[in-house]
Amino acid sequence: MGSCASKPTPPPTRPTTTPATQSTQAKRQQQKQAIANPKQNQPIEPQTSSTNGQSVESTKLPSSDSSHIHENKPPVSLTQQQQQQQNGGVVVKNPVDVAAQNNSSEEIKILLLGSGESGKSTIVKQMKILHQDGYTQEELYEYRAFVYKNILDCIKNVINAIIDLDPELINDKTKKIENNTEEEEEPETAEDSQAVVELKSDESDIAPQYQQHILEYDDLNEVLDYEYPMDSDVPFNASVAAKIKKIYNTPEVQHFMVHQQGNFYLIDSTSYFLSDIDRIAAVDYIPSINDVLRTRKKTSGIFDFRFDMGNGLNIHMYDVGGQRSERKKWIHCFDNVTLIIFCVALSEYDQVLLEENNQNRLEESLALFDSVVNSRWFARTSVVLFLNKIDVFADKLQYSPLEAHFPDYTGGNNINKAAKYILWRFNQLNRSGLNIYPHVTQAIDTSNVELVFAAVKETILENSLRDTGIL
């Protein structure tokens, strides 16, 4: 796989200015300023939905000031047709068209970076949906085994965490209740009789609770022992699916997952998949687009993807493994990078790493971002920062305080304040002074990704204008 994009095309020769073209030059200057100085400090406008009464934004953040969150303005028109004006025999071109023309003969190389499960691979899937023909039925079917694996990984992680962190959910009381049907000895005295009555009264109070909610060893063992053969075409085991549904719907398990998820590894799509086990375990199941977007499929090595964003912009995007063991493979992709898209999951502030269960994921992302923006390889590279999973972040703030993990944060469960705090933490690391363009994103939402990439496209063209000397 080639590691470098083509060298930038030399700046085009500027037309000689004559008296007849002076009025045209003023118009050209206005066009340049419109691109070089986009509107700033605009109040945010919600783009997606609301969660718990608070707006969930999917928009562009300021590139240099984290004190306000800005809305995405409609991108500058990027038509390939030249806006020609005949004035003194000189053809005047729109600067944006010049940038697009300069890029038409080369690939724009984008490096997609971020820690594991930050949403990088989901972005690539969205590019396939938006800029190619999406997924065929055959391609959707191929994801079936990965969906099954996600379900099993999720429920097994929950079960193992319960065994380690809350074994009382599967303690000996189950056996005591089961033994209540055994033949009892007759009481020898009146006092003994009264004691038996009181004991049975106590048992009747607690037994229904344990009979309804306690986790059974056989159920847990059946799920833990089941492995779906990834190279198989068989449906998901119906008995195991029933056990998974029973375990997941247990109220104590629901409570455990909410309040203990910061102490063990769990993917964001856990509830999405486990709550829909009946549909997924059906014999004729074919994954939906939503299933594919939410499926966790670990990126190993470097995955590259080509697509056309229109206006002559040919994109070559590289998605590299986010786990620690994969990062050493990035180095040969760094030459002549046009743009870095760095993904961070806002929702990971209370989660731990897959590789190290005592390391906070957001702290890991901050450390990785530090190494990227201050690297000599990226001294002249712009960075687009995707603050991803805003939907999960909004929900989680209501029951998992950000300040419990980052004590210097004081904004409570306000989504805007929390997002701006995290953006501030990332901006503080930019000691090299790179241009950073932040966006709040929801990678599983195709319309949101389409909106954000319209702004990314504008950034690419703006940078190209600078490189060619037009700006």
C-alpha positions, 0 to 999 in steps of 0.5 A: 500500500502506498504511504504517500500522496502526490506532491502538491501542484505548484501555484497557478500563474496569476493573470496580469492585472490591467485597469480594465480588471480592477473592479473584478479584483475587488470581487475576487478579494471578497470571495477570498475573504468569504472563505478565509474568514467564516462567521464566528461566535454564532450561538449553537442551534440543535441539529439532532434531538433532545435528551432529558430536556437538553439539546444535543448538538451535532455541529462545528465547534470553534477552532481556537476558542472553546468558550462558545459552541458554534453552529455549522453554517452552510458550506461555501458553494463548491461547484466545478463549473468556472464562474467566468466573467469577460472583462477586458479579455481576462477570464476570472475564476472563483478561487474555490474552483481553482482549489478544486481544480488543483486537487482533481489530479491528486488524492487528498490523504486523510489519516483517521486517528483516535483511541479504540472505539472512538468511532473511526471505523463508523466514520468509514462505514458512513463514507461508504453509505454516503459516497459509494453505493452503501451495503448490498444484502450480501455485505449486510449478511456478512456482518451477522457473525460479528453481531453475534460476537458483539452480543456474546462479548457484551453479556459475558463481560457483564456476567464476569463483572458481576462475578467479580464485583457483585457476587451476591447476585449469585450467592447461596440463597438460591440453594436455600430457597430450593431446599424449602420443599424438603421434609421438615422436622416437627417442633418439640415445644411451643416455643419451637413452633412459634420460632418456625412460624416466624422463620417461615414468615421471614422466608416468605418475605424474601423468597419472591424477591430471590425467586424472581431476580436471582441469577441462576448458575445454570443460565450463566454457565450456558451463556459463558460456555457458548461460542458462535463459530465465526465461519459458520452459517448457522443461526444463533442458538435459541436456548442461549438467546433465551438465557441472555434475554432472561439475564439482561432483563433482570432488574439487578443486572440493569442496575449493575450495568448503569452504576458499575460500567466504569469499573469494567469493559463494555461497548456502547452498543451493549444495551442496543444489542441485548435489548433486541436479542429476539430479532437478532436471534431469529433464524432469518436474521439479516443485519440492518444498516443500523446494526452494521453501524453499531457493530464493533469490529476491531481494526487491526493494522491499516485499512484504507478507503477511497471515495469521491467527495465531489468537486474533484476531491478524491479522498484516500482515507486511512483508518488505523488500529486504535489499540495500543498495540496497533499504534506503532504501525501508523508511522509510514502513513504520516508522509504528506498527510493533507488532514488528520481527523482525530476521533474521541468518544465524549462518552468514554470519560467514565470507562476503562481501556480494554488493554488496561482496566484501571486506565481511564479511556478519555485520559488515554485519548488526551495522551494520544492527541498530545503525541499527535498534534505535537509530533514533528510529522504533523508540523504543517497538518491541520487537525479536525477533532471529532467529539463523537458519541454526543448522544451517549454522552448526554444520557450518561451525564444524568447518572454518571457525573463528569466531575467524579472522574475529572475533579476540576470540572464544575459544570454539573450535567449540562451538556454544553458545559461538559462538551466545552470542558473536554474540548478545552482539555484537548486545546490545552495540549496543542503546544505546536499551534496547529489549526484545530477544527472541532466538531460535535458528532454522532457517528451512527447518525448518517445525516449528522455525519453528512453535515459535518463532512460538508464542513470538513470538505470546506476545510480541505479546500480552504487549506488547498487555497493557502497551499497554492498561494491564493489565500 
